[in-house]
């Protein structure tokens, strides 16, 4: 999944997440504290619908043949890559929100609190 985040920046509205209000620790290619774990608010930034996981090669006719995998909102067709970055020419205006979160341990995430100083 991490490899699929590369090579389609030109198709994204805000590939570097410069417009989004996201925690500073998520300002990286994976938009995550740990790249292997993606934490986002699962609400489409268009009208608040719930996008679902849409893996590469899933055969969804609403997605392009070169779909890299990510998230698809079936209500109005917004698409987001695996880091929650929205594709151009879709109803959703911004990337999926990254909430404040921190790791309490290797196996526990606390949502709503950023890392301890």
Secondary structure as a PSIPRED ss2 file (coil, helix, strand):
# PSIPRED VFORMAT (PSIPRED V4.0)

   1 X C   1.000  0.000  0.000
   2 X C   1.000  0.000  0.000
   3 X H   0.000  1.000  0.000
   4 X H   0.000  1.000  0.000
   5 X H   0.000  1.000  0.000
   6 X C   1.000  0.000  0.000
   7 X C   1.000  0.000  0.000
   8 X C   1.000  0.000  0.000
   9 X H   0.000  1.000  0.000
  10 X H   0.000  1.000  0.000
  11 X H   0.000  1.000  0.000
  12 X E   0.000  0.000  1.000
  13 X C   1.000  0.000  0.000
  14 X C   1.000  0.000  0.000
  15 X C   1.000  0.000  0.000
  16 X C   1.000  0.000  0.000
  17 X C   1.000  0.000  0.000
  18 X C   1.000  0.000  0.000
  19 X C   1.000  0.000  0.000
  20 X C   1.000  0.000  0.000
  21 X C   1.000  0.000  0.000
  22 X C   1.000  0.000  0.000
  23 X C   1.000  0.000  0.000
  24 X H   0.000  1.000  0.000
  25 X H   0.000  1.000  0.000
  26 X H   0.000  1.000  0.000
  27 X C   1.000  0.000  0.000
  28 X C   1.000  0.000  0.000
  29 X C   1.000  0.000  0.000
  30 X C   1.000  0.000  0.000
  31 X C   1.000  0.000  0.000
  32 X C   1.000  0.000  0.000
  33 X C   1.000  0.000  0.000
  34 X C   1.000  0.000  0.000
  35 X C   1.000  0.000  0.000
  36 X C   1.000  0.000  0.000
  37 X C   1.000  0.000  0.000
  38 X C   1.000  0.000  0.000
  39 X C   1.000  0.000  0.000
  40 X C   1.000  0.000  0.000
  41 X C   1.000  0.000  0.000
  42 X C   1.000  0.000  0.000
  43 X C   1.000  0.000  0.000
  44 X C   1.000  0.000  0.000
  45 X C   1.000  0.000  0.000
  46 X C   1.000  0.000  0.000
  47 X C   1.000  0.000  0.000
  48 X C   1.000  0.000  0.000
  49 X C   1.000  0.000  0.000
  50 X C   1.000  0.000  0.000
  51 X C   1.000  0.000  0.000
  52 X E   0.000  0.000  1.000
  53 X E   0.000  0.000  1.000
  54 X E   0.000  0.000  1.000
  55 X C   1.000  0.000  0.000
  56 X C   1.000  0.000  0.000
  57 X C   1.000  0.000  0.000
  58 X C   1.000  0.000  0.000
  59 X C   1.000  0.000  0.000
  60 X C   1.000  0.000  0.000
  61 X C   1.000  0.000  0.000
  62 X C   1.000  0.000  0.000
  63 X C   1.000  0.000  0.000
  64 X C   1.000  0.000  0.000
  65 X C   1.000  0.000  0.000
  66 X C   1.000  0.000  0.000
  67 X C   1.000  0.000  0.000
  68 X C   1.000  0.000  0.000
  69 X C   1.000  0.000  0.000
  70 X E   0.000  0.000  1.000
  71 X E   0.000  0.000  1.000
  72 X E   0.000  0.000  1.000
  73 X C   1.000  0.000  0.000
  74 X C   1.000  0.000  0.000
  75 X C   1.000  0.000  0.000
  76 X C   1.000  0.000  0.000
  77 X C   1.000  0.000  0.000
  78 X C   1.000  0.000  0.000
  79 X E   0.000  0.000  1.000
  80 X E   0.000  0.000  1.000
  81 X E   0.000  0.000  1.000
  82 X C   1.000  0.000  0.000
  83 X C   1.000  0.000  0.000
  84 X C   1.000  0.000  0.000
  85 X C   1.000  0.000  0.000
  86 X E   0.000  0.000  1.000
  87 X E   0.000  0.000  1.000
  88 X C   1.000  0.000  0.000
  89 X C   1.000  0.000  0.000
  90 X C   1.000  0.000  0.000
  91 X C   1.000  0.000  0.000
  92 X C   1.000  0.000  0.000
  93 X C   1.000  0.000  0.000
  94 X C   1.000  0.000  0.000
  95 X C   1.000  0.000  0.000
  96 X C   1.000  0.000  0.000
  97 X C   1.000  0.000  0.000
  98 X C   1.000  0.000  0.000
  99 X C   1.000  0.000  0.000
 100 X C   1.000  0.000  0.000
 101 X E   0.000  0.000  1.000
 102 X E   0.000  0.000  1.000
 103 X E   0.000  0.000  1.000
 104 X E   0.000  0.000  1.000
 105 X E   0.000  0.000  1.000
 106 X C   1.000  0.000  0.000
 107 X C   1.000  0.000  0.000
 108 X E   0.000  0.000  1.000
 109 X E   0.000  0.000  1.000
 110 X E   0.000  0.000  1.000
 111 X E   0.000  0.000  1.000
 112 X C   1.000  0.000  0.000
 113 X C   1.000  0.000  0.000
 114 X C   1.000  0.000  0.000
 115 X C   1.000  0.000  0.000
 116 X C   1.000  0.000  0.000
 117 X C   1.000  0.000  0.000
